[in-house]
Every structure is written in C-alpha cells, then in structure tokens.
Amino acid sequence: MGYFFIVFASVIIVLAGIKTASAIVVPFLLSLFIAIILSPLYAFINKKGVPSIISLIIVIGLFLIFLISVAKLIGNSAQEFSANIGFYEQQLSVVFHQFVELTTKYGIEIPEAEISSLVNTKQIMQFSSTIIQSIGSIFTNGFVILLSVIFMLLESQNFVSKILSISKDSALINNIQEITNKIKSYMVLKALISLFTGFIIWLSLYIVGTDYAFLWAVLAFMLNFIPNIGSIIAAVPAVLLTLIQLGSLSAIIVSGIYVGVNIIIGSVIEPKMMGKGLGLSTLVVFLSLLFWGWLLGMVGMLLSIPLTIMMKIILDEKENTRWIAVLLGSGDNLKVDNK
C-alpha cells in the first residue's frame, strides 16, 4: 500500500511539473512530432549518399515551403472569417427561426426560446473561430520549434550508436528500435492519411461552393489526429457556413461528405494501413482528449491521441505492462475464449 501511494504521489508531482512548464513542454512535443514525421525523408535522402547537412537543408527547406504556403493560404481566410462572426451569428439565428416556423406550419411545436437559451448560435460560431485561431497559435514559437526539429533530426542519426555504447544488451536495443519504428510508422502514416483527408474535404467543399474551403480542409487535417470526435468538431463550422451561405440542401450534402470521409477513411482505409493493435477505445479517446487538453491546452488536445498511442506502444512491449495497453485499446483484435 505504501508503494502505491509513493507511485501515485510521484505521478501527481510529475504532472504538476509538466503543467507548470507547459510553455517549454508544448514546443518540445511539437518539435518531436514534426521531427518524427520528417525523419524518414531525411534518412532516405541521407542513404542516397547526400551529406547530412545537405539532407537537412533539403528537408527543412521543403518543410518551410509547405508551412509558409499553408500559412499564406489560411491567414487571410481566418482573419476574414473571424471578422464576420457577428454576421454569421445573425444569419444562423435567422435560419433557426425559419426552421421553427416551418415545423410549426406542419403542426410540430418547437420551444424556440428554450432551445435558443440552450444552444447559443453566437457561442457556436465563436467556438469555430477559437479553433481556427488556435491553429495559428500552435506555431507562435516557430523559431524555437524549427531549431529543435533541426537538432532532433541531426541527433536521430546518432541515437542508435549512443544506445549501443551505453548497453551491449541486444534484446534491449532491439526493443528500443522496435518501439521507435512503430511510433515513427504510426506518425508518418497518420500524417499522410490526415493530409489525404484534408485534400478530399478541400476538393469536395470547393465543388459545393462553400467559402473558405481550404481553411476547413486544414482544420480537418489537424483534427483528424483525434479519431471520431475530431471529425465531428471539424464538420461543425463547415456545415453551419454552408447552411448560411448555400441553404439546407447543400448543408446536407456537406454533412454527407464528412460522414462518408469519416467512414471510408477512418473506419476502412486507416485500420488496414495502420494494422491491428493501434486503435484506442472511444472512452480512452474522450478521456485522453480531456486529460491532455487540461495538461497542455489546445495543443495537448490536438496531440492527445498520438501521445496516448505512443504510451500504448511502449506499454505493449513489456509483459508486465501489456495489460494496460490492452485496456487502452479498442479490443477489436482480441479473441476471448468463453469455454
């Protein structure tokens, strides 16, 4: 019992320290995930005989071009959308009033005042604006993050050599390499799938005619790292704006697009590409969203699932902690003998 309390107290102290030092922890975690995603490209160029420094310049250069292009495309749209929040809120109220009048005509009484007090249209639109602004605030420490990514990529080449010099235990080294490869594989595949999801959303919304299609595509890309819940949150502003701008039929079409993308990519393509054992239960997804969000703010919410998946991969490699990984998982790949 005493051991349990010591461990529990240690965890509380560590969490309190992380929360206090979130200004340092958040840029470090962002840098780590970016470095993990970029590391296969860096290693690939390096293996072609290109010197490390040249490989690094190429990778960082491509990353900066991508980042600046995205920032330029979403910057003006985000500011314009935020500036028009008041107008969209009024239009949404008008649409809701028209819906109440339509249902009343068919004999269905909807308590407009009560529902309006529960569902505040202004808060809904402001919530959408807050999410968009949070995307930009993620990279407020851009220079620090960029430097950290550069040093992490350089360090990745010597990581295994350092482990070999510390320990001659081949089992330990293989275990570390396997964990590292699984984490890297998950992050790269998840980033590519999220990028594909964002592209499909952009193309679909552009065809439908929804304003700020690229903005909603970026939002879909970011929130695709959060299974199930993320796709719902990403759909809200796009569907509402389509409803205001183009009417109910177009809003239904956009809703169908988001549902279809979530089912086809999230439930069919992604599990096949990721493989079994990397899923999380819906309860764990929700709780990790709350926990990491409380600990690290909006960035913690966006990174909640990758962080939890990393913990699950590490826990799954040890026999005495595998039961925790099983509890965190979705349970789809378990076979229970009822005999």
Secondary structure as GFF3:
##gff-version 3
##sequence-region A 1 339
A	DSSP	alpha_helix	2	20	.	.	.	ID=ss1
A	DSSP	alpha_helix	22	47	.	.	.	ID=ss2
A	DSSP	alpha_helix	52	83	.	.	.	ID=ss3
A	DSSP	alpha_helix	85	105	.	.	.	ID=ss4
A	DSSP	alpha_helix	112	118	.	.	.	ID=ss5
A	DSSP	alpha_helix	121	137	.	.	.	ID=ss6
A	DSSP	alpha_helix	142	156	.	.	.	ID=ss7
A	DSSP	alpha_helix	159	166	.	.	.	ID=ss8
A	DSSP	alpha_helix	170	208	.	.	.	ID=ss9
A	DSSP	alpha_helix	213	223	.	.	.	ID=ss10
A	DSSP	alpha_helix	229	246	.	.	.	ID=ss11
A	DSSP	alpha_helix	248	261	.	.	.	ID=ss12
A	DSSP	pi_helix	262	269	.	.	.	ID=ss13
A	DSSP	alpha_helix	270	274	.	.	.	ID=ss14
A	DSSP	alpha_helix	282	302	.	.	.	ID=ss15
A	DSSP	alpha_helix	304	316	.	.	.	ID=ss16
A	DSSP	three_ten_helix	319	321	.	.	.	ID=ss17
A	DSSP	alpha_helix	322	328	.	.	.	ID=ss18
###
